Amino acid sequence: MPSHQPHTIAPRDLPTTITRYLRAHKDHDTATAVTAFTSDATVTDDGSTYQGVTAIEQWLNRSATEFTYTLELTDAQQTDPTHYVATHHLEGNFPGGSVDLRYQFALRDDLIERLVIEP
């Protein structure tokens, strides 16, 4: 089986589901953000995993109010038709003040099945 290597794409070429989620997340629009996920989706962020829409919605609500920060999409990559990485630069009042985070998406049926966020 061939190994898929990520290749850089223009951020505008990310799938609609991912851009909808990223825009809603940036705008703290939890109601719209959760519609981008499958019902059994998982999100892993900061060492914790959230399973299912209810847990993801709670995570989004908490992350929207925990810190104040700016978010800038700096890079996008595609590994295969269902796997994408969107790199964001964050600056804000969280420990360290700035960080580049990789949002690693796996899609199923045009929705986010898995999201892993890590430096």
C-alpha positions as CSV (number, residue, x, y, z in Angstrom):
1,M,0.0,0.0,0.0
2,P,1.5,3.4,-1.0
3,S,2.3,5.9,1.7
4,H,0.5,9.2,1.3
5,Q,2.6,12.2,1.9
6,P,1.0,15.5,2.8
7,H,1.2,18.2,0.2
8,T,0.5,21.9,0.7
9,I,-2.8,23.3,-0.6
10,A,-4.3,26.8,-0.6
11,P,-6.4,27.3,2.5
12,R,-9.4,28.1,0.1
13,D,-9.0,24.5,-1.2
14,L,-9.9,23.0,2.2
15,P,-13.2,21.1,2.1
16,T,-16.3,23.2,2.8
17,T,-17.0,21.3,6.1
18,I,-13.5,22.2,7.5
19,T,-13.8,25.8,6.5
20,R,-17.3,26.0,8.0
21,Y,-16.0,24.5,11.3
22,L,-12.9,26.8,11.3
23,R,-15.0,29.9,10.6
24,A,-17.5,29.0,13.3
25,H,-14.8,28.1,15.8
26,K,-13.1,31.5,15.2
27,D,-16.4,33.3,15.6
28,H,-17.2,31.3,18.8
29,D,-20.4,30.0,17.0
30,T,-20.7,26.7,18.7
31,A,-24.1,25.9,17.2
32,T,-22.7,26.0,13.6
33,A,-19.3,24.4,14.6
34,V,-20.9,21.2,15.9
35,T,-22.9,20.7,12.6
36,A,-19.5,20.0,10.9
37,F,-19.0,16.8,13.0
38,T,-20.4,13.2,12.6
39,S,-22.5,12.1,15.5
40,D,-19.8,9.8,16.8
41,A,-16.9,12.2,16.1
42,T,-13.9,12.6,18.4
43,V,-11.8,15.6,19.2
44,T,-8.4,15.4,21.0
45,D,-7.1,18.7,22.3
46,D,-4.6,19.5,25.1
47,G,-4.4,15.9,26.1
48,S,-8.1,15.2,26.4
49,T,-10.4,13.4,24.1
50,Y,-14.1,14.3,23.6
51,Q,-16.4,11.8,22.0
52,G,-19.8,12.6,20.4
53,V,-21.5,15.8,19.6
54,T,-22.6,16.7,23.2
55,A,-19.0,16.4,24.5
56,I,-17.6,18.3,21.5
57,E,-20.2,21.1,22.1
58,Q,-19.2,21.3,25.7
59,W,-15.5,21.5,24.7
60,L,-16.2,24.2,22.1
61,N,-18.2,26.3,24.7
62,R,-15.4,26.0,27.2
63,S,-12.6,26.7,24.8
64,A,-14.5,29.8,23.5
65,T,-14.6,31.4,27.0
66,E,-11.4,30.1,28.6
67,F,-9.0,32.5,26.9
68,T,-9.0,35.4,24.6
69,Y,-6.9,34.9,21.5
70,T,-6.5,35.7,17.8
71,L,-6.4,32.9,15.3
72,E,-4.7,33.0,11.9
73,L,-4.7,30.1,9.4
74,T,-1.1,30.0,8.2
75,D,-0.9,26.7,6.2
76,A,-3.1,23.9,4.8
77,Q,-2.1,20.4,3.7
78,Q,-3.9,17.4,2.2
79,T,-2.7,13.8,2.8
80,D,-5.5,12.0,0.9
81,P,-9.1,12.7,0.0
82,T,-10.2,12.5,3.6
83,H,-7.3,13.8,5.6
84,Y,-6.3,17.4,6.0
85,V,-4.1,19.6,8.3
86,A,-4.8,23.3,8.9
87,T,-2.0,25.1,10.8
88,H,-3.1,28.1,12.9
89,H,-1.0,30.7,14.7
90,L,-2.7,31.7,18.0
91,E,-1.8,34.7,20.1
92,G,-3.6,35.6,23.4
93,N,-3.7,35.5,27.1
94,F,-3.1,31.8,27.5
95,P,0.1,30.4,29.0
96,G,3.0,31.1,26.7
97,G,1.1,33.8,24.8
98,S,1.6,32.4,21.3
99,V,1.6,28.9,19.6
100,D,1.3,27.3,16.3
101,L,-1.3,24.5,16.3
102,R,-1.9,21.7,13.8
103,Y,-5.6,20.9,13.4
104,Q,-5.6,17.4,11.9
105,F,-8.9,16.4,10.3
106,A,-10.3,13.1,9.2
107,L,-13.5,13.3,7.2
108,R,-16.3,10.7,6.7
109,D,-19.3,11.4,4.5
110,D,-18.3,15.1,4.2
111,L,-18.3,15.6,7.9
112,I,-15.4,15.7,10.5
113,E,-15.0,12.3,12.0
114,R,-11.9,13.0,14.0
115,L,-10.0,16.2,14.9
116,V,-6.7,16.2,16.7
117,I,-5.2,19.5,17.7
118,E,-1.5,19.6,18.7
119,P,1.5,21.9,18.5
